[in-house]
């Protein structure tokens, strides 16, 4: 079960995990729509940070400009249904903390689908706040690695607003306070770093270590079942798989 020791490799983003192109675009479109609505109807990315992040992720995924425009129009009430964001908290197998972020036009349907997966696969839903207190909202940026990754990390650590830096397989992960994400992104680009992604995430304060392969497989299968739901956007969890 190697390769799952870092929490960031376990935090599951449907836009990355699901390779079905149409499904990815649907989810990205919902994220853009909700970003506009929850940003007070502001459709200018320069004035709506959450929208700017959503559009950037859509561009990275090669989402057509027309799809982006359509998602913004939907938020403005010009087309389509009403999507809203909703979050569910609970515990998976072996008391692993799970936070599921969804975008839906039917809360009852989505809630029942999420509940069924928890109930039928060794988990249980919890009241709001029962799990989220174990996580911290942070900004996460990634940049490409260079030949001398240690020198690169030292340079990044000198930038104001950077709280922590971790080395992943092919990227450098940079953590910031949630409200410092945009400022750090700008600073990185001004220092000639190529930012490959920027998003707000929930990082666990303490992890649950899973050492046995059968237990690890059960937890991963549980998360995968949640990923299969159309309304699920992101899943954050606090398990740490060890060999």
N, C-alpha and C positions, 0 to 999 in steps of 0.2 A: 504493500500500500504506500510505497514511497511517492513523493511528489505532492503530498497533501499536508505537509507539516505547517505551511504558512496559511494563516487564516484567509489571506486575500485570494488564495487559490480555491478556497472553499466557498467564499461568498459568491453566490451564483447570480449572474446577471443574464436574464433571459435573452437579451439582445446579442450576447456573445455565445451563450450555450446552445441556442437553438439555431441550426444551420438551414432551416427552411426560410428562404428569402422573403416570401410573402408574409410569413408570420412575423419575421423581424420587422418589416416595414409597418405592419399593423401596430405592433407594440411601440415602436419609435414614434409613430404618428399620435398615439394616445398620450405619450409622454409630452409631446409638443403641445397638444391641445390642453392638457391639464396645466402645463407650465404657464400658458397664457391666461387661463381662467384664474389660477391661484396667484398670479402676478397682477391681479386687478384689471385684466383685459389688455395689458400692455403687450403689443405684438412686435415691438422693436427690441431685438436681442441686445442692443447696446444699453437699454434701460431695464432689462429683465434678465437677471443673471441665470436663473433656472432655465429660462427659454434658450439662452445662449448655449448652455451645456447640452440641452436636449437636441438642438439643431446641429451642434458639433458632432455629437454621437451619430446622428442621422447621416451626416456627410461622410464620416469615417466608414459607415456601412454602405456607402454609395447609394443612398436613398435619393430618388429623383427630386428635383426642385419642385415639381408639380405636386408631389405627395406632401412635401413640407408646407407648401402654400395651402393645400387642401386641409391639412390638420389645423393650421392657424385660422382658416375660415370657419372650421367647425367650432372652434373655441369662441369665435365671435358670433355664433348663432346663425351663420350663413348656410351651413350644411350639416347633415348628420345628426346623430343623437348626442346625449349628454353623458360624458364620461367623468368620473370622479375618482380620486385616489382614496384608498382605504387600506389600513394596515391591520394584520392579525398577528398575535403573539401566542406562543405556546412552547411546549416541550416535546421533542421527538424521542426516539428510542434512546435509552440510557441517559435520560435527563439532559439531553442536549438542547440548549436554548435556540429557538427558531423565531425569526421575524420575517413575515411575508408581506411584501408591498405589492398591491394590486391596483389596477385601473379598470373600472367597470361601469357599465350602464345599468347594472342590476345587482344591488348589494345583496339581496336575498339569495340569488343564484350563486354568486361568488362565495358568500359566506358558507353556504351549505356544501359547496364543492371542497372548500378548504377543510371544513370540519370533518367531512367524510374521510379525507386522507389521514388526518390526525387520528381519528377514532379507529380506523381499520388497520393502521400500521404502527401500533405501539406508541402513539403520541397522545397529547391532550392539549386542547386550546386553553388559554389562560386569559384572565381579565387584562384590560389595557394597563400597561405599566409593570405588570408582573415579571416580564422578561426584559423589557427595554432598559431598565435601570442598570442592567449588566453590560450595556453597550454605551459607547460614546460617539456622538455625531462628530465626524471629522471630514476634512477635505482630503481627497486622494488624487494625486497626479502621477503620471508615469512618463519617463523619458527613456530614450533608447540608451543601451549600454555602450560604452566605448571599450577599447582594448585595455585601458587602465581604469577599471571600475572604482578602485579605492580612491584614486585622485579625483575622480568625478564626484564621488560621494562627499569628499571633503569640501569641494567647491560648492556643492548644493547646500551643505550644512551652514555655510557662511551667509546664505540668503535670509534676510529678515522674514519671519513668519513660518519658517520650516521647523516643525516640531520633532520629526523623526524621519529617518531614511532607511529603507531596507532593500537588499539586493535580491531580485527574483531571477528566474532562469535567463530571460533575455531583456529585462527592463530594470530600471531603478524606480522603486515606489517611494513617493514623497508624501508625507502626512502633514497636514496643517490644521489649525483651528478652522471650524466650519466657515466662519466669517472672513477668513484670510485666504480662502481658496483662489479667488480671482486675483488678488494682489500678488500672491506667490506665482501664479501662472504668468502674469505680466513680467514679474521680475526674472523668472526663468528665461522667458523669450528674449528679454533685453540683454541677458547674459549669454545669448546664442545657444541655449538649450532647446532641443526640439521636443515639445510637449506632445505626447501621443494620445493622452486622454486626461480628462479632468472631471471629477464627479464628487458628489456628497455621499458619504457612506456611513455605516454604523460599524464601528470596530469594537470587538469584545474587550472588556477590561480584564477578564480572566477567562481562560479556555478550559474546556473539559477534555482531558486526554483520553483518547480511545486507542488502546494498545493491541487489542485482539482483532485479527483479521475478520472474523465472522461478525463481530459487533460493528466494525468499520463499514463493512459491506451493507449491513442493515441500515445504518445511518445514511449512507450515500444513496441507497435505493429509495429511502424515504424522501430525501431532498429531490431526487429525480422525478418522483411522482408529482410533487408540488410543481416542479418546472413544467410539466406537461400541461398544466392548466392554462388556457388561453389568456386569462385575466392577470396572471402573475407576471410582474415586471422584474422584481429583484427578491432574492432570498439572502438573509444574513444569518449566520449561525456561529456558534462559539466552540465547535469541536476542533480538536487538533489530533490528527492521526499520526501515530508513531509506529515505527517498525516493530 
